[in-house]
Structure formats: structure tokens, C-alpha cells
Amino acid sequence: MNLPLLPSSDAPLLVVHDLCVTFLTAFGHISAIQGINFNLYEGETVALVGESGCGKSATAHSLMRLHATDGSVIEQGEILFDGQSLLKQSGRSMRQIRGQKIGMIFQDPSSALNPTMRIGQQIMEGLQHHQHLNHQQAKQQAIELLRLVEISQPEQRFKQYPHELSGGMRQRVMIAIALTCQPKLLIADEPTTALDVTVQAQILDLLKSIQRQMRTTILLITHDLGIVAQLCDRVLVMYGGKIVESGSAEQIFYRPLHPYTKGLLSSLPRLDQDRNAILEPIPGSPPSLIKPSKGCAFSPRCRLTLPICENHCPPSYSMDTQYVHCWKYHKQ
């Protein structure tokens, strides 16, 4: 199990233990998440990184108990939030937890926002449902939230529909909705994917500012390591439905241990490299989650594969405060 990097005396806000999630499809059972473990602590920003299809968004949906809406099933495991088991909560209890204690910024604001409702109404819904505010109180609070996420002329934007806003402004509205009740945990699922570089920087600065003001714990799901370097304290590297490495952002960027993490970093352009240097892509293709490997899922693409890698899944090895699932570190 991946252990926390913070002092053990600090109780974790979120504990995920041995979580397994399966999608039921016409092609068979897809093992999207295969026994992942991690903790989140109050006030920290943690990145969950990996290539498309590795299980990042499935993890986010499981934490929010949205698995019933995306066709997935939680086969086993435990999710403890603030000492409570989320998997034992009733549907009604989870509706109270979502938005009030755990907020989520979805990947595509265009599909997440209701195109037939004004922006203000969509923000007010959470305020009226969770905080039981009357119309005028909810309206005033919604305008303040628009101001908090740095939307200009919030009184005017309050009356507009999503299609009248730019992509960056829609994403800010999504952040405002996620913050309506000042949740302890904010899950940001690829919050800057559809935005240009300038707007991405603005959204990241906004998330930093909100995190400092509210001491909100942020789980950032992304494949963009540049964003991770700017924003995150710790990094969880996911591959083939499993977390293969975890450590501080500094450890992951300057002392990566797992061959997959090294491959991710080697495939990125760097300012300190010769502009004519050739990037090194990771060879091969992502693993099939319909028939998961008995051993290390990365072994078919790894240049350091050992005989044991093909048939036996590696346990977690501790290297100071960094954790890696790789047979290479068996005797170290």
C-alpha cells in the first residue's frame, strides 16, 4: 500500500484502500481500476497522472459514487472520507456529500453545464439545496462566487446562458459551482484540457489562490505534467488501472523510479535540452484492460523487463518517502 508523505500523526482526509472498479460492456468486463491505494491530506494538492484510458477519471467517478451513471461497478475496496465510508452511504446521503463536502470540476464544461439554464440558476441550485438559502440570499452568494473566480461583471454574467460565455469563463463557472459550499475536497478532472495556454495559466493561478484561501484539498487528474509541476505537492502515477509510483512532485520530476514514469518524462520537451534533440516516445501500446496481465502491465513496453515481470505483479517498494511498484527494486 502506498503510504502518505505527510506525518503519520495527521489523519488523512481521504483514504482509498484496495479499490477495484469494473466496467460491464458488450466486449466483456473491463478492469478499469485494479486495487489502488492512496491517501489525501487537508490542504494539499495531489496529481493523479497517466495516459488516456489508465483509469484516472474512473477513479474520480468512484470517489463521487457516480459509478452507477457511467456503467461501472465497484467490485471491492474501501473509500473513507473524513472517517466515513462513502461506499456504505445511501443515495440520499451521497447527494448531501456531493457538492457540500466533495466538489468536482468536470472535464468538459460545455457538456457539464445545462445549456437551457442561466449561469446564475445553476450556481444557485447547490446553495439552495445544501445551505437552504432563499432566492435572494442564493443570488447574492452566487454573484460573490462569480467574483471569487474572477469573472468580470458578475451581475451581468449571472443572467447569461453557457453558450454566451467563452471556454475559459465556462470553466470558471464550473469552479464556482464546485465551490458553492466550500467543500473539503475538490476533484478537478482535466480542468484545462480544452483551453488555450494563456487561459490554462489563468485557471491554474485561480486554483492556487482558492486552495490558499480555503485550505481545500485538491485531487488534480491530468496527463499534463507541466500543470503538475506548477500546482501539485504530490504525484500519483497511474498505468493500466494501477498506481505504479507515488512521491513528492520534486521526487517524481527529478528522481523518477518506475520505467513508465521515466518514459513519460523522457517524451516531454525541456527548455534545458538542445532544440534539435529527439524526444523518446514510449514504445508499444497501452495494455488491454479486458484481459489484464498477470504480472506488471508495463512489462511489454519496458526495456528493463525481468522474467518475473510477466507473471507476477510487483509489490510496493519504499525508497525513503517515495513508493514504486517495480521488481527492479526488490533487493534495494
C-alpha positions as CSV (number, residue, x, y, z in Angstrom):
1,M,0.0,0.0,0.0
2,N,1.3,3.5,-0.9
3,L,1.9,5.3,2.4
4,P,1.5,9.1,2.9
5,L,4.3,11.5,2.6
6,L,3.0,13.6,5.5
7,P,3.5,12.9,9.2
8,S,1.6,9.9,10.3
9,S,0.1,11.9,13.2
10,D,-2.0,13.8,10.7
11,A,-5.2,12.0,10.0
12,P,-5.9,11.7,6.2
13,L,-9.0,13.4,4.8
14,L,-9.5,10.7,2.2
15,V,-8.3,7.0,2.3
16,V,-8.6,4.8,-0.7
17,H,-7.8,1.2,0.0
18,D,-7.6,-1.7,-2.5
19,L,-10.2,-0.1,-4.8
20,C,-11.3,-2.3,-7.8
21,V,-13.7,-1.0,-10.4
22,T,-15.0,-2.9,-13.4
23,F,-17.0,-1.7,-16.5
24,L,-19.6,-4.1,-17.9
25,T,-19.5,-3.9,-21.7
26,A,-20.5,-5.9,-24.7
27,F,-16.9,-6.8,-25.1
28,G,-16.6,-8.2,-21.6
29,H,-15.5,-7.0,-18.2
30,I,-13.0,-4.1,-18.3
31,S,-10.9,-3.9,-15.2
32,A,-10.5,-0.1,-15.1
33,I,-9.1,0.1,-11.6
34,Q,-7.1,-2.8,-10.1
35,G,-6.6,-2.4,-6.4
36,I,-5.3,1.1,-5.9
37,N,-4.3,2.7,-2.6
38,F,-3.7,6.3,-1.7
39,N,-4.3,8.9,1.0
40,L,-5.1,12.7,0.7
41,Y,-4.5,15.2,3.4
42,E,-6.1,18.5,4.3
43,G,-4.7,21.5,2.3
44,E,-2.5,19.6,-0.1
45,T,-2.7,19.3,-3.9
46,V,-2.2,15.8,-5.3
47,A,-2.0,15.0,-9.0
48,L,-3.2,11.7,-10.5
49,V,-1.4,11.4,-13.8
50,G,-1.2,8.9,-16.6
51,E,-2.1,8.4,-20.3
52,S,-5.7,8.3,-21.5
53,G,-7.5,5.1,-20.5
54,C,-5.4,4.3,-17.5
55,G,-8.3,4.8,-15.0
56,K,-7.9,8.4,-13.8
57,S,-11.5,9.5,-14.5
58,A,-12.9,6.2,-13.3
59,T,-11.2,6.8,-10.0
60,A,-12.7,10.3,-9.7
61,H,-16.2,9.0,-10.5
62,S,-15.8,6.2,-7.9
63,L,-14.8,8.8,-5.2
64,M,-18.0,10.7,-6.0
65,R,-20.1,7.5,-6.2
66,L,-21.0,8.3,-9.8
67,H,-20.2,4.8,-11.0
68,A,-23.8,3.8,-11.5
69,T,-24.2,6.6,-14.1
70,D,-21.2,5.5,-16.2
71,G,-21.8,1.8,-16.2
72,S,-19.1,0.8,-13.8
73,V,-19.3,-1.4,-10.7
74,I,-17.1,-1.1,-7.6
75,E,-16.1,-4.7,-7.1
76,Q,-14.1,-4.3,-3.8
77,G,-12.2,-1.8,-1.7
78,E,-12.9,1.0,0.7
79,I,-13.2,4.8,0.4
80,L,-13.1,6.6,3.7
81,F,-13.8,10.4,3.6
82,D,-13.4,12.3,6.9
83,G,-13.7,9.0,8.7
84,Q,-16.9,7.9,7.0
85,S,-17.2,5.1,4.4
86,L,-18.5,6.5,1.2
87,L,-19.4,3.1,-0.1
88,K,-21.8,2.5,2.8
89,Q,-23.7,5.8,2.3
90,S,-27.2,5.7,0.9
91,G,-28.0,7.6,-2.3
92,R,-29.6,10.4,-0.3
93,S,-26.6,10.7,2.0
94,M,-24.2,10.8,-1.0
95,R,-26.3,13.6,-2.6
96,Q,-25.7,15.6,0.6
97,I,-21.9,14.9,0.5
98,R,-21.6,15.8,-3.2
99,G,-21.3,19.5,-3.5
100,Q,-21.3,20.1,0.2
101,K,-18.2,18.2,1.2
102,I,-16.8,17.0,-2.1
103,G,-16.9,19.2,-5.2
104,M,-15.9,18.2,-8.7
105,I,-14.8,20.2,-11.7
106,F,-15.7,18.1,-14.8
107,Q,-13.5,17.8,-17.8
108,D,-15.8,19.5,-20.4
109,P,-17.8,22.5,-19.1
110,S,-19.8,22.6,-22.4
111,S,-21.4,19.2,-21.6
112,A,-21.4,19.6,-17.8
113,L,-23.4,22.9,-17.8
114,N,-27.1,22.8,-18.6
115,P,-27.5,24.8,-21.9
116,T,-31.1,25.7,-21.1
117,M,-30.4,27.3,-17.7
118,R,-28.8,30.6,-16.9
119,I,-25.5,30.6,-15.2
120,G,-26.8,32.1,-12.0
121,Q,-29.5,29.5,-11.7
122,Q,-27.0,26.6,-12.0
123,I,-24.9,28.1,-9.2
124,M,-27.9,28.8,-7.0
125,E,-29.1,25.2,-7.1
126,G,-26.4,23.9,-4.9
127,L,-26.7,26.9,-2.5
128,Q,-30.5,26.4,-2.1
129,H,-30.2,22.6,-1.8
130,H,-27.3,22.3,0.6
131,Q,-27.4,25.6,2.5
132,H,-31.2,26.2,2.4
133,L,-30.8,29.8,1.3
134,N,-33.8,31.7,0.0
135,H,-33.7,33.1,-3.6
136,Q,-32.2,36.5,-2.8
137,Q,-29.6,35.1,-0.5
138,A,-28.6,32.4,-3.0
139,K,-28.4,35.0,-5.8
140,Q,-26.1,37.3,-3.8
141,Q,-23.9,34.3,-2.8
142,A,-23.8,33.2,-6.5
143,I,-22.7,36.6,-7.6
144,E,-19.9,36.6,-4.9
145,L,-18.8,33.2,-6.2
146,L,-18.6,34.5,-9.7
147,R,-16.5,37.4,-8.4
148,L,-14.3,34.9,-6.4
149,V,-13.5,33.0,-9.7
150,E,-12.6,36.3,-11.3
151,I,-15.4,36.6,-13.8
152,S,-15.8,40.2,-14.8
153,Q,-19.2,41.9,-14.4
154,P,-20.7,39.0,-12.3
155,E,-24.1,40.6,-12.1
156,Q,-24.4,40.5,-15.9
157,R,-22.9,37.1,-16.3
158,F,-25.3,35.8,-13.7
159,K,-28.1,36.2,-16.3
160,Q,-26.3,34.7,-19.2
161,Y,-26.5,31.2,-20.7
162,P,-23.4,28.9,-21.1
163,H,-23.2,29.5,-24.9
164,E,-22.8,33.2,-24.3
165,L,-19.5,32.6,-22.4
166,S,-16.0,31.7,-23.6
167,G,-14.5,28.4,-22.8
168,G,-12.4,29.9,-20.1
169,M,-15.3,31.6,-18.5
170,R,-17.4,28.4,-18.6
171,Q,-14.6,26.6,-16.8
172,R,-14.6,29.4,-14.1
173,V,-18.3,28.9,-13.7
174,M,-17.7,25.1,-13.2
175,I,-15.2,26.0,-10.5
176,A,-17.7,28.4,-8.9
177,I,-20.4,25.6,-8.9
178,A,-17.9,23.2,-7.3
179,L,-17.1,25.7,-4.5
180,T,-20.7,26.6,-3.6
181,C,-20.5,25.0,-0.2
182,Q,-16.7,25.4,0.3
183,P,-16.0,21.6,0.1
184,K,-13.1,20.0,1.9
185,L,-12.1,18.1,-1.2
186,L,-12.1,19.4,-4.7
187,I,-11.7,16.9,-7.6
188,A,-10.5,18.6,-10.8
189,D,-10.8,16.2,-13.7
190,E,-8.7,17.6,-16.6
191,P,-9.8,21.1,-15.8
192,T,-7.7,22.8,-18.5
193,T,-7.8,20.3,-21.4
194,A,-10.0,22.3,-23.8
195,L,-8.4,25.7,-23.0
196,D,-5.6,27.5,-24.7
197,V,-2.3,28.0,-22.9
198,T,-3.0,31.6,-21.7
199,V,-6.4,30.6,-20.2
200,Q,-4.8,27.4,-18.7
201,A,-2.4,29.6,-16.8
202,Q,-5.2,31.8,-15.5
203,I,-7.2,28.8,-14.3
204,L,-4.2,27.3,-12.6
205,D,-3.5,30.6,-10.8
206,L,-7.1,30.7,-9.8
207,L,-7.0,27.1,-8.3
208,K,-3.8,28.1,-6.4
209,S,-5.5,31.1,-5.0
210,I,-8.6,29.3,-3.9
211,Q,-6.6,26.5,-2.4
212,R,-4.6,29.0,-0.2
213,Q,-7.8,30.8,0.8
214,M,-9.9,27.8,1.7
215,R,-7.4,25.2,2.6
216,T,-9.2,22.9,0.2
217,T,-7.6,19.6,-0.7
218,I,-7.4,19.2,-4.4
219,L,-7.1,16.0,-6.4
220,L,-6.0,17.1,-9.9
221,I,-6.5,14.5,-12.6
222,T,-4.4,15.3,-15.7
223,H,-2.0,14.0,-18.3
224,D,-0.2,17.3,-18.5
225,L,3.0,17.1,-16.4
226,G,3.6,20.8,-16.9
227,I,0.5,21.6,-14.9
228,V,1.6,19.1,-12.2
229,A,4.9,20.9,-11.9
230,Q,3.2,24.3,-11.3
231,L,0.5,23.2,-8.9
232,C,1.0,20.0,-7.1
233,D,2.6,18.8,-3.8
234,R,2.5,15.1,-4.5
235,V,2.0,12.9,-7.6
236,L,0.4,9.5,-8.1
237,V,1.4,7.9,-11.4
238,M,-1.2,5.5,-12.8
239,Y,-0.8,2.9,-15.5
240,G,-3.1,0.1,-16.7
241,G,-5.5,0.7,-13.8
242,K,-2.9,0.7,-11.1
243,I,-0.8,3.3,-9.3
244,V,2.8,2.4,-10.2
245,E,4.6,5.2,-8.4
246,S,4.0,7.9,-5.8
247,G,6.1,10.6,-4.3
248,S,6.5,14.4,-4.0
249,A,6.4,16.4,-7.1
250,E,10.2,17.1,-6.7
251,Q,10.9,13.3,-6.4
252,I,8.8,12.4,-9.4
253,F,10.4,15.1,-11.7
254,Y,14.0,14.8,-10.5
255,R,14.3,11.2,-9.3
256,P,11.7,9.1,-11.1
257,L,11.9,5.4,-10.3
258,H,9.4,3.5,-12.4
259,P,10.3,2.9,-16.1
260,Y,6.9,4.2,-17.1
261,T,7.4,7.5,-15.1
262,K,10.8,7.8,-16.7
263,G,9.3,7.2,-20.1
264,L,6.7,10.0,-19.6
265,L,9.3,12.5,-18.6
266,S,11.6,11.5,-21.5
267,S,8.9,12.1,-24.0
268,L,8.4,15.7,-23.0
269,P,10.4,18.6,-24.5
270,R,12.6,20.5,-22.0
271,L,14.0,24.0,-22.0
272,D,17.4,22.8,-20.9
273,Q,17.7,20.5,-23.9
274,D,19.1,21.1,-27.3
275,R,16.2,22.2,-29.5
276,N,17.3,19.6,-32.1
277,A,17.2,16.8,-29.5
278,I,14.9,13.9,-30.5
279,L,12.2,13.1,-28.0
280,E,11.9,9.4,-26.8
281,P,8.4,8.1,-27.1
282,I,7.3,5.1,-25.0
283,P,7.3,2.1,-27.4
284,G,4.3,-0.2,-27.8
285,S,0.6,0.4,-26.9
286,P,-1.3,0.7,-23.7
287,P,-2.4,-2.6,-22.1
288,S,-5.8,-4.2,-22.7
289,L,-8.0,-3.8,-19.6
290,I,-10.3,-6.6,-20.8
291,K,-7.6,-9.2,-20.2
292,P,-5.3,-7.6,-17.6
293,S,-1.8,-9.0,-17.3
294,K,-0.9,-11.4,-14.5
295,G,2.3,-9.5,-14.0
296,C,3.4,-6.0,-14.5
297,A,1.2,-4.3,-17.0
298,F,4.1,-2.2,-18.3
299,S,6.4,-5.2,-19.0
300,P,5.6,-5.5,-22.7
301,R,6.8,-1.9,-23.2
302,C,9.6,-1.9,-20.7
303,R,13.3,-2.1,-21.7
304,L,14.2,-3.4,-18.3
305,T,11.8,-6.4,-18.2
306,L,12.8,-9.3,-16.0
307,P,11.5,-12.9,-16.3
308,I,9.4,-12.4,-13.1
309,C,7.7,-9.3,-14.5
310,E,5.5,-11.2,-17.0
311,N,3.7,-13.4,-14.5
312,H,3.9,-11.7,-11.1
313,C,2.6,-8.3,-10.2
314,P,5.3,-6.3,-8.2
315,P,4.5,-5.2,-4.7
316,S,5.2,-1.7,-3.4
317,Y,8.8,-0.8,-2.5
318,S,9.7,2.1,-0.3
319,M,12.6,4.4,-1.3
320,D,12.6,6.9,1.5
321,T,9.3,8.7,1.1
322,Q,8.8,7.5,-2.5
323,Y,6.9,4.3,-3.4
324,V,7.2,2.3,-6.6
325,H,5.8,-0.9,-7.9
326,C,8.7,-2.5,-9.9
327,W,10.7,-5.7,-9.5
328,K,13.9,-3.8,-10.2
329,Y,13.9,-2.5,-6.6
330,H,13.3,-5.9,-5.0
331,K,16.7,-6.2,-3.3
332,Q,17.4,-2.5,-2.8
